[in-house]
């Protein structure tokens, strides 16, 4: 049964934060680093990237808002880690709906 176009548009709208987050090379670099390490704090990311601490914090905020990164507090430090499964499921749903659109 074909998927109605308004449903596809609704799913696409839900994907907007993901598309925005993934569209920036600095955020892509952060995600790649987090695939290589279980978790990293801002200082560890700053050591590995040519970005300032405030810039990395900003990019992490965007990634958290998009649901791509989670944070674990340990004392005074925040460790960031990947949380991509919900994003992958959303993108897979979007692709499936587009394929089956009316």
C-alpha positions as CSV (number, residue, x, y, z in Angstrom):
1,X,0.0,0.0,0.0
2,X,1.5,3.4,-1.0
3,X,2.5,5.8,1.8
4,X,0.6,9.2,1.6
5,X,2.8,12.1,0.7
6,X,1.9,14.1,3.9
7,X,3.3,11.2,6.0
8,X,6.5,11.3,4.0
9,X,6.7,15.1,4.5
10,X,6.1,14.6,8.3
11,X,9.0,12.1,8.5
12,X,11.2,14.4,6.4
13,X,10.5,17.2,8.8
14,X,11.5,14.9,11.7
15,X,14.8,14.3,9.9
16,X,15.6,18.0,9.6
17,X,17.7,18.2,12.8
18,X,19.7,15.2,11.6
19,X,20.4,16.7,8.1
20,X,21.4,20.0,9.7
21,X,23.8,18.2,12.2
22,X,25.3,16.0,9.6
23,X,25.8,18.9,7.1
24,X,28.7,20.5,9.0
25,X,32.2,19.0,8.4
26,X,33.3,19.8,12.0
27,X,30.4,17.8,13.4
28,X,31.2,15.0,11.0
29,X,34.7,14.9,12.4
30,X,33.4,14.7,15.9
31,X,31.1,11.8,15.0
32,X,34.0,10.0,13.3
33,X,36.2,10.4,16.5
34,X,33.3,9.1,18.6
35,X,33.2,6.0,16.4
36,X,36.9,5.4,17.1
37,X,36.5,6.0,20.9
38,X,33.8,4.8,23.2
39,X,33.5,8.3,24.7
40,X,35.4,11.6,24.7
41,X,35.2,14.8,26.7
42,X,35.6,18.3,25.2
43,X,39.3,18.5,26.1
44,X,40.0,15.2,24.4
45,X,38.1,16.4,21.3
46,X,40.0,19.7,21.4
47,X,43.3,17.8,21.4
48,X,42.3,15.9,18.2
49,X,40.6,18.7,16.2
50,X,41.6,22.1,15.0
51,X,38.7,23.8,16.8
52,X,38.4,25.8,19.9
53,X,36.8,24.5,23.0
54,X,33.7,26.7,22.6
55,X,33.3,25.6,19.0
56,X,33.4,22.0,20.0
57,X,30.9,22.6,22.8
58,X,28.6,24.3,20.3
59,X,28.9,21.4,17.8
60,X,28.3,18.8,20.6
61,X,25.1,20.7,21.5
62,X,23.8,20.5,18.0
63,X,24.7,16.8,17.8
64,X,22.9,16.2,21.2
65,X,19.8,18.1,20.0
66,X,19.7,15.9,16.8
67,X,19.9,12.8,19.0
68,X,23.3,11.7,17.6
69,X,25.3,12.1,20.8
70,X,24.6,11.5,24.4
71,X,26.5,12.8,27.5
72,X,27.5,11.1,30.7
73,X,28.6,13.2,33.6
74,X,31.5,11.9,35.7
75,X,32.4,14.3,38.5
76,X,33.0,17.7,36.8
77,X,33.6,16.2,33.4
78,X,31.1,15.4,30.7
79,X,31.9,12.5,28.4
80,X,30.2,12.3,25.0
81,X,29.3,9.1,23.1
82,X,27.3,8.1,20.0
83,X,23.6,7.5,20.2
84,X,22.9,6.9,16.5
85,X,20.4,4.0,16.6
86,X,17.3,6.2,16.8
87,X,18.7,8.4,14.0
88,X,19.4,5.4,11.8
89,X,15.8,4.1,12.4
90,X,14.4,7.5,11.5
91,X,16.4,7.7,8.3
92,X,15.5,4.1,7.4
93,X,11.9,5.0,7.9
94,X,12.2,8.0,5.7
95,X,13.9,6.1,2.9
96,X,11.3,3.3,3.1
97,X,8.5,5.9,3.0
98,X,10.0,7.7,0.0
99,X,10.3,4.4,-1.9
100,X,6.6,3.6,-1.2
101,X,5.2,7.1,-1.7
102,X,2.1,7.6,-3.8
